Amino acid sequence: MSDPVILIPARMASTRLPGKPLADICGEPMIVHVWRRAMETGLGPVVVATDDHAILHAIEAVGGIAVMTRHDHPSGSDRIFEAVEAFDPEGHHDIVINVQGDLPTIDPAIIQKAVLPLSVPAVDIATLAVEISRPEERTDPNVVKAVGTPVGPDTLRALYFTRATAPSGEGPLYHHIGLYAYRRSALQRFVALPPSPLEVRERLEQLRALEAGMRIDISLVDDLPLGVDAPHDLERARAVIGARRKGH
């Protein structure tokens, strides 16, 4: 593999959990926990892309790197593209890994696995999914399903992403995990594309890439990372990280 960089987009404008990136978890802001998990991968430098000086200061206080970006980006992909261009204008890093800023308990091994499909030259973007085990998630429109065809051990080539229950018939369904590894050239192409019809209809940004003919491969993992979207998620994250610290 070549030279990855990890980008973590973080903004303060959360309606369900105001000030989410700076929410305290066992004495540190959530964004710092995400940064630590990303650093533990050893894949390359980790950069937080933010539009808020408080987040920048929180990362710099622990010795991390943060880049200020515009506040009006329509998506995290646009934010990380601005940040990687500012951090690495010469283009040394040719793989860009987008780790969401609300995954404080994520296993670093999952981030590492997200990069593996890019070992195939034809793959533009790599992402993750986990088999759905809870019956109610099969019909939940908030659970995005990844539909793909096997191309290797624990690897699918993505055919579609949807909020509907798909595919029909007997067999597993896969819960898409919104963590991406882009070839830098693919990220540049992606953010230059206008929103696509299916992207707008499903409210799923990754469909823009598929509609443009880009190839997305999916690494299958065993565990769904805990995303912090609401106060009860924050309490779960505090319990998990607190238990880990006691275990050490």
C-alpha positions in Angstrom: 0.0 0.0 0.0 1.0 3.6 -0.5 0.8 6.6 1.8 -2.5 7.0 3.7 -3.7 10.0 5.8 -6.7 9.8 8.1 -9.1 12.7 8.2 -11.7 13.2 10.9 -14.4 15.7 10.0 -15.9 17.4 13.1 -18.3 20.3 13.4 -20.4 21.7 16.2 -23.8 21.9 14.5 -25.5 18.8 15.9 -29.2 19.2 16.6 -29.7 16.0 18.6 -26.5 16.5 20.8 -25.3 20.1 20.8 -21.6 20.5 21.1 -21.1 16.8 20.4 -17.4 16.7 19.4 -16.5 18.3 22.8 -18.8 16.1 24.9 -16.9 14.8 27.9 -16.0 11.1 28.0 -14.0 10.1 31.0 -12.3 13.5 31.2 -11.5 14.1 27.5 -13.6 15.5 24.6 -15.1 12.9 22.3 -13.1 14.1 19.3 -9.9 13.4 21.2 -11.0 9.8 21.8 -11.7 9.4 18.0 -8.3 11.0 17.3 -6.6 8.5 19.7 -8.3 5.5 18.0 -7.2 6.7 14.6 -3.6 7.2 15.8 -3.6 3.7 17.1 -4.0 2.3 13.6 -0.4 3.4 12.7 -1.6 4.0 9.1 -0.3 7.5 8.8 -0.9 11.0 10.1 -4.3 11.9 11.6 -5.8 15.3 10.9 -9.1 16.7 12.3 -11.0 18.9 9.9 -13.2 21.3 11.7 -15.0 24.6 11.4 -14.7 25.5 15.1 -11.7 26.8 17.0 -12.7 25.0 20.2 -12.3 21.7 18.4 -9.0 22.8 16.9 -7.7 23.8 20.4 -8.9 20.5 21.9 -6.9 18.5 19.4 -3.8 20.7 19.5 -3.9 20.5 23.3 -3.1 16.7 23.1 -0.4 17.2 20.4 -2.7 16.4 17.4 -3.1 18.2 14.1 -6.3 20.0 13.2 -7.1 22.1 10.1 -9.7 24.9 10.0 -12.2 24.5 7.1 -15.2 26.5 5.8 -18.4 26.2 7.8 -20.7 25.8 4.9 -19.6 22.5 3.4 -22.6 20.3 2.4 -20.9 17.1 3.5 -18.0 15.6 5.4 -16.4 14.5 2.1 -16.2 18.2 1.0 -14.7 19.1 4.4 -12.0 16.4 4.3 -11.1 17.3 0.7 -10.5 20.9 1.7 -8.5 19.8 4.7 -6.3 17.3 2.9 -5.5 19.9 0.2 -4.5 22.3 3.0 -2.5 19.7 5.0 -0.8 18.1 2.0 -0.9 20.5 -1.0 1.9 18.5 -2.8 -0.2 15.4 -2.9 2.2 13.0 -1.1 -0.7 11.1 0.6 -2.6 9.2 -2.1 -5.1 7.4 0.2 -7.5 9.5 2.3 -9.4 7.7 5.1 -12.5 9.4 6.3 -13.3 8.4 10.0 -16.4 10.0 11.4 -15.9 12.2 14.4 -18.6 10.5 16.5 -17.0 7.0 16.8 -15.1 7.3 20.1 -15.0 3.5 20.8 -14.1 2.3 17.3 -11.6 -0.6 17.1 -8.5 0.6 15.2 -8.4 -2.8 13.4 -11.7 -1.9 11.7 -10.1 1.3 10.3 -7.2 -0.8 9.1 -9.5 -3.2 7.4 -11.3 -0.4 5.5 -8.2 0.2 3.5 -7.7 -3.4 2.3 -9.9 -3.3 -0.9 -7.7 -0.5 -2.3 -5.0 -3.1 -2.9 -7.0 -3.8 -6.1 -6.2 -1.1 -8.6 -9.7 -1.0 -10.0 -11.2 0.0 -6.7 -11.8 3.8 -6.3 -13.4 3.8 -2.8 -13.5 1.3 0.1 -15.9 1.1 2.9 -17.3 -1.3 5.6 -20.4 -3.3 6.4 -21.5 -5.7 9.1 -24.1 -8.4 8.8 -27.5 -7.4 10.4 -28.3 -9.6 13.3 -31.3 -7.7 14.9 -34.5 -8.4 13.0 -35.8 -4.9 13.5 -32.9 -3.4 11.6 -33.8 -5.2 8.4 -36.8 -2.8 7.9 -35.4 0.3 9.7 -34.9 3.1 7.1 -32.2 4.6 9.4 -30.1 1.5 8.9 -28.5 1.8 5.5 -28.1 -1.5 3.7 -25.2 -2.3 1.5 -26.0 -4.6 -1.5 -23.0 -6.2 -3.1 -21.6 -9.2 -4.8 -18.7 -11.2 -3.3 -15.3 -10.6 -4.9 -13.0 -12.1 -2.2 -12.9 -13.3 1.4 -15.0 -10.9 3.5 -15.2 -8.5 0.5 -18.1 -7.3 -1.6 -18.2 -5.1 -4.7 -20.9 -2.6 -4.0 -23.9 -2.6 -6.3 -26.2 -0.3 -4.4 -26.9 1.3 -1.0 -30.4 1.8 0.2 -32.6 2.6 3.2 -35.1 -0.1 2.0 -34.9 -3.7 2.9 -32.7 -5.2 0.2 -32.0 -7.5 -1.4 -35.2 -9.5 -1.1 -35.2 -13.3 -0.6 -33.2 -15.5 1.7 -29.8 -14.6 2.8 -27.9 -12.0 4.9 -28.5 -8.3 4.9 -25.6 -5.9 5.6 -25.6 -2.7 7.6 -23.3 -0.1 5.9 -20.8 1.6 8.2 -20.1 5.2 7.0 -16.3 5.0 7.1 -14.5 5.4 3.8 -11.0 5.1 2.3 -10.6 7.0 -1.0 -7.9 7.1 -3.6 -7.1 10.8 -3.4 -7.9 11.1 -7.2 -11.3 9.5 -6.6 -12.1 11.9 -3.7 -11.1 14.8 -5.9 -13.4 13.5 -8.7 -16.2 12.7 -6.2 -16.4 16.2 -4.6 -16.5 17.8 -8.1 -19.6 15.8 -9.1 -23.0 17.3 -8.6 -25.5 15.5 -6.4 -27.0 12.5 -8.4 -30.6 11.6 -8.7 -30.5 8.5 -6.5 -28.3 10.2 -4.0 -31.0 12.9 -3.6 -33.8 10.3 -3.5 -32.2 8.0 -0.9 -30.3 10.8 0.9 -27.1 8.7 0.6 -24.0 10.5 -0.7 -22.2 7.3 -1.7 -24.7 6.7 -4.5 -23.2 9.7 -6.3 -20.0 7.6 -6.8 -21.9 4.5 -8.0 -24.0 6.6 -10.4 -20.8 8.1 -11.8 -19.4 4.6 -12.5 -16.9 4.6 -9.7 -16.1 1.3 -8.0 -16.7 0.9 -4.3 -15.7 -2.3 -2.5 -16.8 -3.3 1.0 -14.8 -5.0 3.7 -17.1 -7.1 6.0 -16.4 -6.8 9.7 -17.8 -8.5 12.8 -18.8 -5.5 15.0 -20.8 -2.3 14.4 -18.9 0.7 15.9 -20.9 2.8 18.4 -21.9 6.0 16.7 -22.8 8.8 19.2 -25.9 10.5 17.9 -28.0 11.0 21.1 -27.5 11.4 24.9 -28.0 7.6 25.5 -25.3 6.8 23.0 -23.0 9.2 24.9 -23.7 7.3 28.1 -22.9 4.0 26.4 -19.6 5.4 25.1 -18.7 6.6 28.6 -19.4 3.1 30.0 -17.4 1.4 27.4 -14.3 3.6 27.7 -14.6 3.6 31.5 -14.6 -0.2 31.5 -11.6 -0.3 29.2 -9.6 1.9 31.5 -10.5 -0.1 34.5 -9.4 -3.2 32.6 -5.9 -1.8 32.1 
